Amino acid sequence: MKTLLRTSLLAVVALALLAPAVAQNTAGYFTSWTINLSAPDGGTAQGTAQYITFIAPARPEPLPGMGYIRFIVQCDYVSLPTATPLDVFVDPGKTPKSPYGKFVGRMHVENGSASLLLAAGKAPAITKGTTVTILTPERAVVMSGTF
């Protein structure tokens, strides 16, 4: 019985850790999703993409500027020269002209790392199933992942 109880408790804790963090209280709604990005060839490049939102409650009336959206991409152990531009795309492509989805920003490699922060009107809308793809200027995939 104790083993069953411990296993059940472990399963509940594991599910809580795997689920995206979404909380509602009188202060509003907060969401934070993070995914791992990996190289397609099993290389050493790795990274993360994070989508964070805060929406102020409808009542009482929120103050102007309350709430935010952030989209953050971080790449590490990238074996490309410093100053190499990397393009960030989200969503699966729907046409041959845009096979990687929508271009959302460009970051540059510096000492094997690159990062991008998009906020407010520039942050893309992220939902379950949204893909993130990082490409070189030659359109070689550096890493990718799915929310």
For each residue, the residues with C-beta under 8 A, 3 or more apart:
1: 4 5
2: 5 6
3: 6 7
4: 1 7 8
5: 1 2 8 9
6: 2 3 9 10
7: 3 4 10 11
8: 4 5 11 12
9: 5 6 12 13
10: 6 7 13 14
11: 7 8 14 15
12: 8 9 15 16
13: 9 10 16 17
14: 10 11 17 18
15: 11 12 18 19
16: 12 13 19
17: 13 14
18: 14 15
19: 15 16 22
20: 31 32 33
21: 30 31 32 33
22: 19 29 30 31
23: 29 30
24: 28 29
25: 28
26: 57
27: 56 57
28: 24 25 54 55 56 57 62 66 67
29: 22 23 24 53 54 55 57
30: 21 22 23 53 54
31: 20 21 22 51 52 53 54
32: 20 21 50 51 52
33: 20 21 50 51 52 126 147
34: 48 49 50 51
35: 48 49 50 132 145 146 147
36: 46 47 48 145
37: 46 47 48 49 73 75 132 134 143 144 145
38: 45 46 47 143 144 145
39: 42 43 44 45 46 142 143
40: 141 143 144
41:
42: 39
43: 39 79
44: 39 77 79
45: 38 39 75 76 77 78 79 142 143
46: 36 37 38 39 75 76 77 143
47: 36 37 38 73 74 75 76 134 143 145
48: 34 35 36 37 72 73 74
49: 34 35 37 71 72 73 74 132 145 147
50: 32 33 34 35 70 71 72 73 74
51: 31 32 33 34 69 70 71 123 126 147
52: 31 32 33 68 69 70 71 72
53: 29 30 31 67 68 69 70
54: 28 29 30 31 66 67 68
55: 28 29 67
56: 27 28 62 63 66 67
57: 26 27 28 29 60 62
58: 61 62
59:
60: 57
61: 58
62: 28 56 57 58 66 67
63: 56 66
64:
65:
66: 28 54 56 62 63
67: 28 53 54 55 56 62
68: 52 53 54 119 120
69: 51 52 53 119 120 123
70: 50 51 52 53 117 118 119 123
71: 49 50 51 52 104 116 117 118 119 123 124 126
72: 48 49 50 52 115 116 117 118
73: 37 47 48 49 50 88 105 107 115 116 132 134
74: 47 48 49 50 113 114 115
75: 37 45 46 47 78 86 107 109 113 114 115 134 142 143
76: 45 46 47 112 113
77: 44 45 46 112 113
78: 45 75 86 109 112 113 114 142
79: 43 44 45 112
80: 84 86 109 136 142
81: 84 109
82: 108 109 110 111
83: 108 109 110
84: 80 81 108 109 136 137
85: 106 107 108 109 136 137
86: 75 78 80 106 107 108 109 114 134 135 136 142
87: 103 105 106 134 135 136 137
88: 73 103 104 105 106 107 116 132 133 134
89: 93 100 101 102 103 104 132 133 134 135
90: 101 102 104 124 126 130 131 132 133
91: 101 102 124 130 131
92: 100 101 131
93: 89 98 99 100 101
94: 98 101
95: 98 99
96: 99
97:
98: 93 94 95 101 102
99: 93 95 96
100: 89 92 93 133 135 139
101: 89 90 91 92 93 94 98 131 133
102: 89 90 91 98 124
103: 87 88 89
104: 71 88 89 90 118 122 124
105: 73 87 88 116 118 122
106: 85 86 87 88 116
107: 73 75 85 86 88 114 115 116
108: 82 83 84 85 86 114
109: 75 78 80 81 82 83 84 85 86 112 113 114
110: 82 83 113 114
111: 82
112: 76 77 78 79 109
113: 74 75 76 77 78 109 110
114: 74 75 78 86 107 108 109 110
115: 72 73 74 75 107
116: 71 72 73 88 105 106 107
117: 70 71 72
118: 70 71 72 104 105 122 123 124
119: 68 69 70 71 122 123
120: 68 69 123
121:
122: 104 105 118 119
123: 51 69 70 71 118 119 120
124: 71 90 91 102 104 118 130
125:
126: 33 51 71 90 130 147
127: 130 147
128: 147
129: 146 147
130: 90 91 124 126 127 146 147
131: 90 91 92 101 144 145 146 147
132: 35 37 49 73 88 89 90 144 145 146 147
133: 88 89 90 100 101 141 143 144
134: 37 47 73 75 86 87 88 89 141 142 143 144
135: 86 87 89 100 139 140 141 142
136: 80 84 85 86 87 139 140 142
137: 84 85 87
138:
139: 100 135 136
140: 135 136
141: 40 133 134 135 144
142: 39 45 75 78 80 86 134 135 136
143: 37 38 39 40 45 46 47 75 133 134
144: 37 38 40 131 132 133 134 141
145: 35 36 37 38 47 49 131 132
146: 35 129 130 131 132
147: 33 35 49 51 126 127 128 129 130 131 132
